[in-house]
Amino acid sequence: MKHMTDCIRAIAERKDRQAFEDLFRFYAPRLKAVLIKGGAGVQEAEEVMQEAMVLVWRKAEQFDPAKASPSTWIYTIARNRRIDLLRREKRAPLDPEDPFFQNISAQPDGEQVYTEGERAQIIREYTKTLPEEQLLLVQKAFYEEMTHQAIAAELDMPLGTVKSRLRIAMRRLREQLSGEEL
């Protein structure tokens, strides 16, 4: 993230357009994805992302790397812009329990959420390559959250067979994923 800190400094010190372009290309799609995942519509996410990035340009000199990482600072700006937008539109009262409004430092940052989504998609694709009997067990164990014993009972299969097939499936997935850059 050193590069992003340098970009913000370049924007603050010299209004460096190339640094802002680098920052924008990196954060804009991530911000938009996090906003959508947080319940914003596509247009609302686009608007909030644009406004947040304008604020990053205008307030770059306020960034303090001792207080927050670039991503935390930028995602906080976006979160605050979304709150402002919701207030401006006078929607139903804000729900303080909405995860989007919780303390951002207690949650994974937007990059982490975005990366986890990409990782989940890759895992789903690789899962489809498993033999049918292993795929069924993986679905029951990880997607339906069934215990090994419940799976064995439901499929009328020995517990040891369930466990060994799951181990084989997980080993196979790990081997496929070891070549991926996650």
N, C-alpha and C positions, 0 to 999 in steps of 0.2 A: 504494500500500500504506500510505500515511500514515494513512488511515482505520482500518486494522486495528491499526496501532501505537497509535492513540488509543483504540481499543476495549480493547486489553490494558491500557493505562494506567488507563482508567476502572475496569476490573475490579480491578486491583491497589489503586487508591487508595480506591474507594468501593463495591466489590462491585456495580458497576452491572449490573443484570440485562438492561437493554435492550442495552447494549454486548455482553454475553455472547451474547444472542440473535442480534445481527447477526453476530458472529464465528462462532457455531454454524451459522447458516444458510449462511454462505459456505463454511466449511471442512468441515463434516460430510460433504456428498456427495462432495467432492473427496478427503477422506481415505479414505472408503469405497471409492471407485473406484480409488485408488492401491493400497490394500491388496489388493483383489481382483485387480488387475493383477499384484501382487507374489506371488500364489499363495494368498492367504487365501480361505477359503470365505465365502459371504455372511454367515453367522451370526458367524463369527470376525471378519470385517471390521467388522461392526456392533458387536460387543463391544469390539474394540480402539479403534474410533472413539469410542465412548461413554466408555471409560476415559480415553482421551487428552484428550477435551474436559473431563472432570471435573478432570484434572490441570491443564489450562490455567486453569480457574477457581481451583483451590487455589493454584497456583504463579505466578500472573500477576505478582506482585511480583518474581519472579526473572528475568523477561524483560529483556534488555538489547539495545535496538536497535543499539547500537554493535557488538555481537558477531554478531548474526544478524537476518535479516528475520523478520517474523512467520511467514511460511510455513515457512521453514527451521526455526524454533524449534518450531512445532506439528508438522511432519512428523517431526522428530527425536523428539519425545515419543511420537508414534504408533509409530514404528519401534522404540523402546525398549520400549513396552508389548507389541508383538507378540513381540519376543524373550523378554520375561518370560513371556508366555502360552505360548510354545512350550516353554520350560524347565519351566514348571509342569506341563504335560501330559506331560512326559518322552517326547516323541516321539523319533524317530531323532535321532542327533547332528546339530546344526546344521551346515549346509554353509557354510563361510566364503566360498565362491565365489558363493553365492546373491547375485544383484544387489541384493536387498532389504537385505542386511546390509553393503553396501559404504559407504564414506564418503559421506554424503548431500550434502556440498558439491561432490563430484566428479560428481554426477548432476544431471539437471534436477530442479527441485523438483516437488512433486505438482501444483501448479497448471499448470505447463508441460506435464506429461504429460497432464493432464485436457484442457487446451485443445488439445493436438495430436491427441488422440482425436476431439474434436468437429470439428476442422479436417479430419481424414482422412475423417470421415463425410460432411461437406459436399462434399469433393472427389469421393468415390465417387459421390454422387448426381449431381453435375454431369457426371462422366465418362459416365454412362449416357445423357446427352443428345447425345453426339457421334454423327455418322454412323458406320455400321458399319465402314467401312474405316479411319477414324481411330481408333475404339475398339479395334479389333484391334491396331493398331500401338502405341497407348498401353499396352495390356495387356502386349504382348510386351516393350516397352522398359522399362516401369517396374515391372510386377508380376513378370514372368519374368526381368527384368534382362538381356535380350538386347542385344547391340550392334546398331547400325544395319546393319552388314554382315551379321550373322547373320540378321537379320529379312529383309533383301533376298534372301539366298540361300534361306531357308526358303519365302518366299512367291513366289519367282521374280519379283522386282520390281526395277526399277532403284534403285540406292542413292539417287540424287537424289530419286526419288519418295517413298521412305520418309522421307527427311529433310524434304522440303517438307510432306508430310502431317502429320508429327509437329509441325512448326513451326506449321502452321495449327491443329492440335488444341490445342496449348499456348496459342496466342494466344486461341483461343475460350474455353478454361477461365479464362485470366487475366481476360478481359472479364467473364465471369460472376461470378468471385470478387471483382472490384473493387467490386461492390455489397455484398458480404458484409462484416460486421464480424468479422474474425478476430483 
